[in-house]
């Protein structure tokens, strides 16, 4: 069986097995993905997860606008905020 090995961070020569989580994260990085931790308002979590899932599945997609839930207007992420001063 092929086991993944790692060298201790202190530079020691005794290899140790990578944890299951470390192997999982290494595999995801090898796929060109990066782990990101964000603090989000609870109500927008489903949309962020959906956007992230779609970006992982279809690498050619990008996010360039968001919708203001108060005004209904779309806001370009490339141009910044719409300039509306209503909050």
N, C-alpha and C positions, 0 to 999 in steps of 0.2 A: 504494500500500500504506500502511495506517495504522500508523505506528510510535509506540511509547510513548517519551516523552521525560522526562528528569529534569533538575533544576537541581542543580549541584554543591552539596555540603553547605557549602562555604565562602561561599555566597551569590553565586558567580560567575554571569554572565549567559549563558555558553556552554552550551547544552543538550547532553546526551549520551544515547545509546541506553541503555535499561535492559537488563541482561543477561537471558538466557532465564530464569534462576532468579528474578530480581527480578520479571519479568512473571508467572511462575507463582505466586509468593507473593502478589503484588498481586491476582491473580485469586481466589485462595483467600480472602484477606481480604475481598474484595468479596462472596464467598459467605457471609460471616459466620463464617469459621473463623479460628483463631489457631494459630500454630506454637508448640509447647511442647517443651522438651528436658527429659528426666528421666533420672535414674540409677536403674536397676532391677536386682534380682537376675535372673540369666539365666533361671531357671526360671519366672518369671512374665511374661516378655516376650510370649509368645503370647496370654495372657489379656488383657493390657493392649491389645495391638494389636487383638484381636477386639472388645473393649469400645469402643475409639476408633472403629473402622470402623462399628460398629452405631450409635453416637451420631451420627456424621456422616451416615449414610444415613437414620436415623430420628430426626429432631431432637426428637421428643417423649419419647424415652427418657432416663432418668437412672440413675446408679449410686448405690444407697443401702445396699448391704450387700456384705460379702465373707465368704468361708468360711475358717475357721481350718483349715489342713491337718493340724494335730496333733489337735485335739479333734473336728473335723467340724462344729462349731457355726458358725452364721452370726453375723456381727458387723455391727451397724448402724453405718454411717458417721455418721449423724446423732446417735446417742447415744454414740458413742465405743467404747472398748475394753470387752470383756465384764467385766473386773475379775478374770479368772482370773489367778492369780499363778504359773502353771506355765511362764511364759516366753514 
